[in-house]
Amino acid sequence: METTPRRLPWLTLGLAVIASALLAFPEAASALELDRSAFQQAQLWRIWTGHLTHYGLSHGTWDVAMLLVLGGAMESGALGVAPLRRRSLTQLWLWSGAAISVAVVVLQPTLDRYRGLSGIDSALYAWLCASLLQQGARDRRPATVALSLLALLGFVGKSLFEQLHQSTLFVDSLHAGFQPVPLAHLVGAVVGLLGVALSTRPAPVPRQPGRTPRAPDGPDGMAYFS
């Protein structure tokens, strides 16, 4: 029986180290957070760097822990999915980070500042669930399909709870001193789902005389993010 080779998730570990280190430097975090007025002054790097900053230890611990679990699984090939190429994973981070930041600036005009990896974590979560769902359907494994669907529905339920109560489920946002932004989670999840949907290609057709065969997909199936 063939097994997918595992590799250390260096990219995920590096991002987690940066986000963790910024918890110790509040001044640096202020210079990197997504600040509406600074963004309007063309400080565009905040579109991505804001996701690496957090409002205190509790906020940062949850976000970084989820990044390590989800990003690590995708990069190393754990949980039964093929390892995602590091270039593809980086592009998923960049696309989701940009989409979340723009959505927050445009759709939440009363929010002056935004921090946190939870939106990008949501993109990783949705990508992982959709990939497992797709793989379960292809391999005719109903248990995998059912669990993947339940995981996605659970995410939708969590997001609706946070939207209705304006509080986060796992972090005491009031005590941590920040406003929860369920919109960021939903936008991140949409980007993750789109990444899987747009990277899905039809199976190669058998070679026939006079026709050129299709090139096979890449090992991670992320043709869109490559």
C-alpha positions in Angstrom: 0.0 0.0 0.0 1.5 3.4 -1.0 1.7 6.1 1.6 2.2 9.8 0.9 5.6 10.9 2.1 5.6 13.3 5.0 7.7 16.5 5.2 8.3 19.0 7.9 6.0 22.1 7.6 8.8 24.6 7.6 6.7 27.3 6.0 3.9 27.0 8.5 6.4 26.9 11.4 8.1 30.1 10.1 4.8 32.0 9.9 3.8 30.8 13.4 7.2 31.9 14.8 6.8 35.4 13.3 3.2 35.8 14.6 4.3 34.6 18.1 7.3 36.9 18.2 5.1 39.9 17.4 3.1 39.3 20.6 6.2 40.5 22.5 6.6 43.7 20.5 3.4 45.8 20.7 5.0 48.7 18.9 5.9 46.6 15.9 2.4 45.1 15.9 0.9 48.7 15.8 3.0 49.4 12.7 1.9 46.2 11.0 -1.8 45.9 11.9 -4.5 46.6 9.3 -5.2 50.3 10.1 -7.9 51.9 8.0 -6.3 55.4 7.9 -2.9 54.0 7.2 -4.3 51.8 4.5 -5.9 54.8 2.9 -2.5 56.4 2.9 -1.2 53.6 0.6 0.5 51.5 3.4 -0.6 48.5 1.4 1.7 46.0 3.2 -0.8 46.1 6.1 -3.2 44.0 3.9 -1.0 41.0 4.7 1.0 41.9 7.8 -2.1 42.7 9.8 -2.9 39.0 10.0 0.3 38.4 11.9 -0.6 40.7 14.7 -3.0 40.0 17.6 -4.7 41.5 20.6 -2.9 39.8 23.4 -1.7 36.3 24.4 -5.1 34.6 24.4 -6.0 35.8 20.9 -2.6 35.0 19.5 -2.4 31.6 21.1 -5.6 30.3 19.6 -4.8 31.7 16.1 -1.3 30.4 16.0 -2.3 27.0 17.4 -4.9 26.6 14.6 -2.4 27.7 12.0 0.0 25.0 13.2 -2.6 22.3 13.1 -4.3 23.2 9.8 -1.3 24.6 7.9 0.9 21.8 9.2 -1.5 19.2 8.0 -1.7 20.7 4.6 2.0 21.2 4.2 3.1 17.8 5.6 0.4 15.7 4.1 -1.2 14.6 7.3 -4.9 13.6 7.8 -4.8 11.6 4.5 -4.5 14.5 2.1 -1.7 15.0 -0.4 0.9 17.5 0.7 0.2 21.0 -0.7 3.2 22.6 -2.5 4.7 25.4 -0.5 4.2 27.8 -3.4 0.6 26.9 -3.6 0.2 27.3 0.2 1.9 30.7 0.1 -0.5 31.8 -2.6 -3.5 30.6 -0.7 -2.3 32.7 2.3 -1.7 35.7 0.1 -5.1 35.5 -1.7 -7.1 34.9 1.5 -5.2 37.6 3.4 -5.8 40.2 0.7 -9.5 39.2 0.3 -10.2 39.4 4.0 -8.5 42.7 4.4 -10.3 44.3 1.5 -13.6 42.9 2.7 -13.1 44.3 6.2 -12.1 47.8 4.9 -15.0 47.9 2.5 -17.8 46.1 4.3 -17.1 47.1 7.9 -16.6 50.9 7.7 -16.9 51.3 11.5 -13.9 49.1 12.2 -10.7 51.1 12.4 -8.3 48.3 13.1 -8.1 44.6 12.4 -5.7 42.0 13.6 -5.5 38.2 13.6 -4.8 35.0 11.7 -8.3 33.6 12.2 -9.5 34.5 8.8 -6.5 32.8 7.1 -7.1 29.9 9.5 -10.6 29.7 8.2 -9.3 29.5 4.6 -7.1 26.6 5.5 -9.9 24.9 7.4 -12.3 25.2 4.5 -9.6 24.0 2.0 -8.8 21.0 4.1 -12.5 20.0 4.6 -13.3 20.5 0.9 -10.3 18.4 -0.1 -11.2 15.6 2.3 -14.8 15.8 1.0 -13.6 15.6 -2.6 -11.2 12.8 -1.9 -13.9 10.8 0.0 -16.3 11.2 -2.8 -13.7 10.1 -5.4 -12.6 7.1 -3.3 -16.2 6.2 -2.3 -15.7 6.6 1.4 -19.1 7.8 2.8 -17.7 8.2 6.4 -15.1 10.8 5.1 -17.8 12.6 3.1 -20.1 12.8 6.1 -17.4 14.0 8.5 -16.2 16.6 6.1 -19.7 17.9 5.5 -20.3 18.0 9.3 -17.1 19.9 9.8 -18.1 22.5 7.2 -21.6 22.8 8.7 -20.1 23.2 12.1 -18.0 26.1 10.8 -21.1 27.8 9.4 -22.9 27.3 12.7 -19.9 28.8 14.6 -19.8 31.8 12.3 -23.5 32.4 12.6 -23.3 32.2 16.4 -20.5 34.8 16.4 -22.4 37.1 14.0 -25.5 37.0 16.1 -23.8 37.4 19.5 -21.0 39.6 18.3 -18.5 37.5 20.3 -16.0 34.8 19.5 -16.7 31.2 20.5 -13.2 30.3 21.7 -11.7 33.6 22.7 -13.1 36.1 25.2 -13.0 39.1 22.9 -14.4 41.5 25.5 -11.7 40.6 27.9 -9.0 40.7 25.2 -10.3 44.2 24.1 -11.1 43.6 20.5 -14.2 43.5 18.3 -14.9 40.1 16.7 -15.1 40.1 12.9 -17.0 36.9 11.7 -16.9 38.4 8.2 -13.2 37.7 8.1 -13.9 34.0 8.8 -16.5 33.7 6.1 -14.4 35.5 3.5 -11.5 33.3 4.3 -13.6 30.1 4.1 -15.0 31.2 0.7 -11.4 31.7 -0.6 -10.4 28.2 0.6 -13.5 26.6 -1.0 -12.9 28.5 -4.3 -9.3 27.3 -4.3 -10.4 23.7 -4.2 -13.2 24.2 -6.7 -11.1 26.1 -9.3 -8.3 23.6 -9.0 -10.4 20.6 -9.8 -9.9 19.3 -13.3 -11.6 16.6 -15.3 -9.9 13.2 -15.2 -7.5 12.7 -18.2 -9.2 10.9 -21.1 -7.6 7.7 -22.6 -5.2 8.4 -25.4 -6.8 7.9 -28.8 -5.2 7.9 -32.3 -4.8 11.4 -33.6 -5.5 13.1 -30.3 -3.0 14.6 -27.8 -3.5 13.4 -24.2 -4.1 15.8 -21.4 -1.3 16.6 -19.0 -1.9 15.1 -15.6 -2.6 17.3 -12.6 0.0 18.3 -10.1 0.5 16.2 -7.0 -1.4 18.6 -4.8 -4.2 19.4 -7.2 -3.8 23.1 -6.7 -3.5 24.1 -10.3 -5.3 27.4 -9.7 -2.8 28.5 -7.0 0.4 27.6 -9.0 
